[in-house]
Structures are given as C-alpha cells and as structure tokens.
Amino acid sequence: MKFLKNSFAFVIPLTAMLISFIIYLFSSNILENYRIKIANDYSIVVITNTPLIKEDISQLAGINVEKIITLEKKEIIDNIKSSLSEASIELLKRKLPHFYKIKLEVFPTTSQLETIKNKLYANKNVRKVEIFSKNHNSVYLLMLLLSQISFILFTIITIFAIIMIAKQIRIWFYEHHEKITILKLHGASILYSSSTILKYAILSSFLSFFIVSATFIYLVGNIGVLLPDDLENIVQITLTINESLLQIFLLSFGISILTILGVLLKYKFKYD
C-alpha cells in the first residue's frame, strides 16, 4: 500500500505516455497496412496508340512497378458488340487503341500521382491516363492525418511525463535526504544511498509496463474497441506482439532510467 501511494505520481504519467505510444503504434500500422491494401486493389489505366514497351517502365515517381497488365481488345469489344454491325466491329478492331493497367508496389501520394501522370504523358504514344485516386486518397489522407496527430500527441505527453516523473523523483530525494546524507557520511556511494528511490522507480516502471502490456494485448485481440464497425473490414492490424512489447519495455525503462540519472546527477552536484 505504501509503495502504491509513493509510486502513484510516477506510474500515472509513465502509463499515460506508454498508452499514447501504443495508440501511435496502432495508427501507423493501420496506415501502412491500408497503403499496401489499396496498392493491391489500385491500378492506373493507360491508353496508347501503339503497344506499350513494358520493359521501359520499371519505376514511376520512385515507386517500383509491380506489373503491367494488357487489357485484351477482344474483351472490350465483346462487351459492346451486340449493338454493332460486323463492319463496325472490324473497324473497331483496327482503330481501337491499346489499354493497360499499371499496378504499383505501394499506393502513391497525391504529388507522386501527379508526377506519374506527367511522366506517362511525356510518351507521345500515350493518349489517356486515368489515375482513379479520389476515393482512395480521401481515406488514406484521413488515416495519415490521424497517424500524425497520434505521434504529436505521443510527443507532447512524453514531454509532460518526463517533467512529472522528474518532479516525483526529486520529491523522493527530498523525503530520503536525511537517510542519504547519513549513508554518504559513512562512505556509501550516491547510488547505494539512493537505493530505495531506485527501487521505487524500477518497480513503478514494471507496474506501468504490465498495465500497458495487458491493455495492448487486449486491444490487439479486440481492435473493434478502437474502430467503428465499418472500418474493421477495411483496416488490418499486423503488429507483432513480442516486438511491440519489447518496444514498450525499452521505452518504459529508458525514459525512467534517463530521468533518474538526470535528477541523480543534479542532486549529486548540489549536495557534494
């Protein structure tokens, strides 16, 4: 009970920081998976006067071209031949341009799409380029915005968490000042003298880590808690639990240890 009372002001800001971190992990992972998903579904349609030399197009705007699919003229004609005469069909076969679908490895940004369009139009044989980006872009840009907001939120909470953790550690040093002074007079090092404070900090870090880890594992298996039903069918979570828990652990103890060392050095310079 005493430990919980002493650690409360340490655990709360650290836990808040770690929770904001896992929200950032989720948002960035969802964004990346959605980008891959729409890249698989998305393609650029190119209409040319002459056959396209596919080998000449390996990259567009720095993005690798996964494949270029030729749309057969026969399939296009079959869809409309019921309303055409034989002579019109023959004429259409001779005059119909060439159609291609270009699939990219990842979904391009708006600026990259514009660069791709301009590059394709630089080929004089290209008659028309359709990028069909509006539907995908609106959702992608929204997810990108949410990911950036979650990162900014994580950064702000981290700064405030460090300030509050440092304040709590200073309070602990003040409470144990007399004990630390007596131990130092008997030749003990500053680390040994402040071992009680270090114990509080380490146990508090473990407590925050376990709270956030349990929350993270629960959310991975129940992502519907964070997302509306409509988005559950669109986005996917592919976070590796062990890897993510390691990141949370390192962040928890990294922030705690660095803050402790900072306050400890300041205390040592003040009283030595």
N, C-alpha and C positions, 0 to 999 in steps of 0.2 A: 504494500500500500504506500509506504514511504517512497519507494522507488518510482511508482507511478505519479505520485504528487510532485516529486522533484524533476521528473522527466517530461511532464506534460507540455511545458513550453518549448521543449526540444523536439518532441515527437510530432506535434501538430504541424509546424511549418515544414519539417522534413517530409512528412507524409503528403502534405498538400503539393509539395514540389514533385514528388515521385508520381503522384496521380496525374498531375499535368503532363509529366513526361510520357506516361503510358497513353494518354489521350493523343499526344503528338505521334507516338509510335503507330497507333491505330489509324490516324488520319493520313499519315504519309504512306502507310502500307496499302490502305484502301485506294489512295490516289494512284499509286504505282500499278496495282492490280487492275484498276479500271482503265488505265492508259494501255496496258497490254491487251485487255479485253476488247477495247474499241479498235485497237490496231488490228486485231484478228478479224473483226467484223467490217472494218473500214477499207475502202479502196477508192482510188482515183480513176475515173474513166477518161480515156484519151481517144479522140477520133482523129485518124490520119488519112491523108490522101494516098500514101503508099505504105507498104508494110514497114512496121517499126523494127529497127535493129535493136533487139533486146539487150545484146551484149554491151551496147554503148551506154546503157542506163543501169549502173550498179549502185549509185548513190544519188539522193536528191536532198538538197539542203542539209548535207551532213548525216542523213539517215540512210541506212542500208535498205536497199530494195529487196524484199523477201522473194517476190516472184512477180512476173508479168504474164497475165492470162489473156490469151487471144479469144475474143468473143466471136464465135463462128457466125458467118453471114447467113448460113442456112437456117439457124435457129431464129434469127431476126426476121427473115423472110417468111418462115413458116407461121409466125405469129400474125402476119398481115396478108398472106397470100389469098385468103378466102375472098377478099374484096378486090382482088386484082386479076386482070386478064393475063394469059400466058405471055403475050408480048411485053406487058408491063413488068412481069416477073423477070423475064430475060434481061430487059433493060436495067432493072434494079440490080440484078446480079453483077452487071458490068459497071454500073455507076456508083453502087453502094460503097462508101468509104470503109476503112478498116477500124475495128473497135477493139480496145484493150482495157483491161483492168490492172492497175498497178497497186500491189499490196506492199506496205512498208512494215519494217520490223517493230516500230513504235509509232504511236499516234503523234503527229507533228503539232507544234503550236501554231497560232494564227499567223505569226510572222514567217514561220517556216513554210506554211501552206502557200503564202503569197510568193515566197522565193521559188518554191516548186513550180507553181503556175507559170511564173515568168521564165523559168529555165525551159520548161516544156514548150512554151510558145516561141522560144528562141529557135526551135526547129521549124523550118519553113514548111515542112510536110504536115505539121500538126494543125488540124483545122479547129478543134474544140477541146477544151479541158474542163471537166466537171469535178469539183473537189468535195461537194456534199458535206460541208463541215459544220453547218449551223447547228444541227440537232446535237451532234457530239460535243461541239465546242461549249455550248451553254452549260451542260452538266460538268464537263471537265474543268472549266474555269471556276465554277462554283466550288468543286472539290479542291482545286488548287488554292482558292481563297481561304477555305476552311483550314487547310493544312498550314498555310502561312500564319493564320490567326492563332492556331494552336501552338505554333512554335514561338510566336511573340508572347503569348500568354505564359508558356513554359519559362521563357527567359525572364519575364517580369517577376513571376512567382519565385524563381530561383534566387534572384537578387534579394527580394524581401526575406526569403527563407534564410539565406546566409546572414543577413543583418540580425534577424530574430534569434538564430542559433548562437551567433557570436555573443549577443546580449545575455542569453541564458548561461553560456559558459562563463562569462565574466561574473554573473551572479553567483555561480558555483564557486569560483575562485574567491570571491568576497566572503562567502559563507565559510569556506575552509581556510581562510587566510591565516588564522592563528595556528591551526594544525600544520599547515605547510611551512610556516616560519619556524616552528619548533623542530620539525624534522630536518629542515635545512641547517639549523644551528648544530644539529648532531651529525652533520656531514652528508645527509641524504641528497641525492640529485633532485632537480626540479621535476623530472618525470616520476620518480618514486614518490616524492612528496605529494604530487597531484594525482596519484593512482586512483583515488576514489572518484575524482572528477572524470578521469579517462574511462573508468568502469561505467559510470552513468552514461557517458556519451556513446560508448560501444553498445551497451545494452539498449539504449534508446534507438540507435541505428538499426539494430537487429529487429526491434519491435516494429519500427516503421517499415522495414523491408518485408517482414512477414505479413503485415496488414496489406500492403500494396501488392505483394505477390499473390495473396489469396484473392484480392479484387481482380487482378489481371487474369488469373487462371479462370475465374468465374466468367469474366467478360468474353474471353476467347471462346468459351463454350456456349455463351448466351449473348451473342452480339446484337440480337434483337432488342436488348435493353437500351442500346445506344442509338439504333437506327429504326426509322419507320418501316413498316411492312413493305412498302413499295421499293425501298432502296435495298432491302435484303436480297432481292432477286437480281440486282444489278451489280452490287459490290461484293467482294470476297475478302476474307482475312486469311493470309498465309504466313502469319508470324510464327517463327519457331519458338516454342515456349522456353526451352533451355537457354537459347541465345538471348532472348529478351530478358529473362530472369537474371542472367549474368550482367546485362547492361544495367538493370535496376540496382543490383547488388553493388556494382562498381560505382555507380552514381551516388548511391546512399552513403557508402563508406568513404568515397573520395571526397565528397563535399564535407562530411563530418570531420574527417582527419585533417583536411586542409584548414578548415575553420578553427579546429582545436589548436593546431600548430601555430596559426596566426595569433590567436589570443594568448597562447602559452609564451611565445616569444616576446609579445608585448608586456606580459606580466613579469617575465624574467628581467627584461631591460629596466622595468620600473622599480623593481624591488632588490635587484642585485647591486 
